[in-house]
């Protein structure tokens, strides 16, 4: 099957990019994320993972948070459910974190989290593990379990032919900047 094994091909934005490209990238990525309901797995599974008592006040660490859009979405969702939720965004990209000036942002590596053990109720990560090697993924998982009190929830994609076809079609019919579209091109 096409891409049935884990691929470690670097993506365009896996390296440092100019701030204007980073901003443009996250604007486009957020449109795609809304289209694909990127927060839905978290919104569906978080209530199941936690006891009712833990819903009233919840602390979440978002690994690879980028511009913090998952945290913003989850926080708005929690407010609608009368939960108090504090989300900490962690990313290695200062440029990405700077796009969320009102958030609690920490620039650090997910392989060496700068937090004490059991600092957060939950640790979440959306679409970031596929950027890591297998050995780095293990380090990140160990660190996530170390700082989580109740659990971790990771959601990632599997690169496959259908995904690339859908993205290609979206890029053909919607206006996306060249820097964003170039992610599909092999360089």
C-alpha positions as CSV (number, residue, x, y, z in Angstrom):
1,X,0.0,0.0,0.0
2,X,1.2,3.5,-0.8
3,X,3.0,5.0,2.2
4,X,2.0,2.0,4.4
5,X,5.1,2.5,6.5
6,X,5.9,5.6,8.5
7,X,7.6,8.2,6.3
8,X,10.1,10.6,7.7
9,X,10.2,13.0,4.8
10,X,10.6,16.6,6.1
11,X,7.7,19.0,5.4
12,X,8.3,22.5,4.2
13,X,7.6,24.1,7.6
14,X,9.7,21.6,9.6
15,X,12.6,24.1,9.2
16,X,12.7,27.8,10.2
17,X,10.8,30.1,7.9
18,X,10.4,33.8,7.7
19,X,7.7,35.2,10.1
20,X,5.4,36.3,7.3
21,X,5.4,32.8,5.9
22,X,4.7,31.3,9.3
23,X,1.7,33.6,9.8
24,X,0.5,32.8,6.3
25,X,1.0,29.1,6.9
26,X,-1.0,29.0,10.1
27,X,-3.8,31.0,8.5
28,X,-4.1,28.4,5.8
29,X,-3.6,25.5,8.2
30,X,-6.4,26.8,10.4
31,X,-8.7,26.8,7.4
32,X,-7.8,23.2,6.7
33,X,-8.1,22.2,10.4
34,X,-11.6,23.7,10.6
35,X,-12.6,21.8,7.4
36,X,-11.3,18.5,8.8
37,X,-12.7,19.2,12.3
38,X,-9.3,18.8,13.9
39,X,-10.5,19.4,17.5
40,X,-13.3,16.8,17.3
41,X,-11.3,13.8,18.6
42,X,-10.3,15.8,21.6
43,X,-13.8,17.1,22.2
44,X,-15.2,13.6,22.0
45,X,-12.6,11.9,24.1
46,X,-11.8,14.4,26.8
47,X,-15.1,13.9,28.7
48,X,-14.6,10.1,28.6
49,X,-11.1,10.3,29.9
50,X,-11.9,12.5,32.9
51,X,-14.2,11.9,35.9
52,X,-17.0,14.5,36.3
53,X,-15.1,16.1,39.2
54,X,-12.2,16.9,36.9
55,X,-14.3,18.8,34.4
56,X,-14.8,21.8,36.7
57,X,-11.2,22.9,36.5
58,X,-8.9,21.4,33.9
59,X,-5.2,22.1,33.0
60,X,-4.0,21.0,29.6
61,X,-0.5,21.0,28.0
62,X,-0.7,21.2,24.2
63,X,2.6,19.8,22.7
64,X,3.6,21.2,19.3
65,X,0.9,23.8,19.7
66,X,2.1,26.0,16.9
67,X,-0.1,29.1,17.0
68,X,-2.3,27.7,19.8
69,X,-5.4,27.2,17.7
70,X,-6.2,23.9,19.2
71,X,-6.0,25.4,22.7
72,X,-8.2,28.3,21.7
73,X,-10.7,26.0,20.2
74,X,-10.7,23.6,23.2
75,X,-11.0,26.5,25.6
76,X,-14.1,27.9,23.8
77,X,-15.6,24.4,23.8
78,X,-14.9,24.0,27.5
79,X,-16.5,27.3,28.4
80,X,-19.7,26.3,26.5
81,X,-19.7,23.2,28.8
82,X,-19.2,25.4,32.0
83,X,-15.7,24.0,32.5
84,X,-12.8,26.1,33.5
85,X,-9.8,25.2,31.3
86,X,-6.3,26.5,31.3
87,X,-4.2,25.5,28.3
88,X,-0.5,25.9,28.0
89,X,0.9,25.9,24.5
90,X,4.3,24.4,24.0
91,X,6.2,24.6,20.7
92,X,9.8,24.9,19.6
93,X,8.9,27.7,17.2
94,X,8.9,31.2,18.7
95,X,7.5,32.5,15.4
96,X,4.5,30.2,15.7
97,X,3.9,31.0,19.4
98,X,4.1,34.7,18.8
99,X,0.9,34.4,16.7
100,X,-1.0,33.8,20.0
101,X,0.1,36.7,22.3
102,X,-2.8,36.2,24.7
103,X,-2.0,32.5,25.3
104,X,0.2,30.8,27.9
105,X,3.1,30.0,25.6
106,X,6.2,28.1,26.4
107,X,9.1,27.8,23.8
108,X,10.7,24.4,24.5
109,X,11.3,20.9,23.2
110,X,8.7,18.3,23.8
111,X,11.6,15.8,24.5
112,X,12.6,17.7,27.7
113,X,9.5,19.4,29.1
114,X,10.3,22.2,31.6
115,X,7.6,21.2,34.0
116,X,7.4,19.2,37.2
117,X,5.9,15.7,37.3
118,X,2.1,15.7,37.1
119,X,1.9,19.4,36.3
120,X,-1.1,19.0,34.0
121,X,-4.4,17.1,34.1
122,X,-3.9,16.1,30.5
123,X,-1.3,16.4,27.8
124,X,-2.5,16.6,24.2
125,X,-0.8,16.8,20.8
126,X,-2.4,17.3,17.4
127,X,-0.7,16.5,14.2
128,X,2.8,16.7,15.5
129,X,4.1,13.2,16.1
130,X,4.5,12.5,12.4
131,X,7.3,15.1,12.4
132,X,9.4,13.1,14.7
133,X,11.6,10.0,14.4
134,X,10.6,6.9,16.2
135,X,13.2,7.3,19.0
136,X,12.2,11.0,19.5
137,X,8.5,9.9,19.6
138,X,9.4,7.6,22.5
139,X,11.1,10.5,24.4
140,X,8.1,12.7,23.8
141,X,5.7,10.0,25.1
142,X,7.8,9.5,28.2
143,X,7.9,13.2,28.9
144,X,4.1,13.5,28.3
145,X,3.4,10.8,30.8
146,X,5.7,12.3,33.3
147,X,3.9,15.7,33.4
148,X,0.3,14.3,33.0
149,X,-1.8,13.5,36.0
150,X,-4.7,11.7,34.2
151,X,-3.6,10.9,30.7
152,X,-2.4,11.9,27.3
153,X,-4.3,12.2,24.1
154,X,-2.4,12.3,20.8
155,X,-4.0,12.6,17.4
156,X,-2.0,12.4,14.2
157,X,-2.4,11.6,10.6
158,X,-1.2,8.8,8.4
159,X,0.2,10.1,5.1
160,X,-1.5,8.1,2.4
161,X,-2.7,8.5,-1.2
162,X,-6.2,9.6,-0.3
163,X,-4.9,12.3,2.0
164,X,-2.6,13.7,-0.7
165,X,-5.4,13.5,-3.3
166,X,-7.8,15.5,-1.1
167,X,-5.1,18.1,-0.3
168,X,-4.2,18.4,-4.0
169,X,-7.8,18.9,-4.9
170,X,-8.2,21.5,-2.2
171,X,-5.2,23.4,-3.4
172,X,-6.5,23.3,-7.0
173,X,-9.9,24.7,-6.1
174,X,-9.0,27.0,-3.2
175,X,-6.6,29.9,-3.1
176,X,-3.6,28.9,-1.0
177,X,-0.3,30.7,-1.1
178,X,2.6,29.1,-2.9
179,X,4.5,28.6,0.4
180,X,1.7,26.5,1.7
181,X,1.1,24.5,-1.5
182,X,4.7,23.7,-1.8
183,X,4.4,21.3,1.1
184,X,3.1,18.7,-1.3
185,X,6.0,19.1,-3.7
186,X,9.1,17.1,-3.1
187,X,12.2,19.3,-3.0
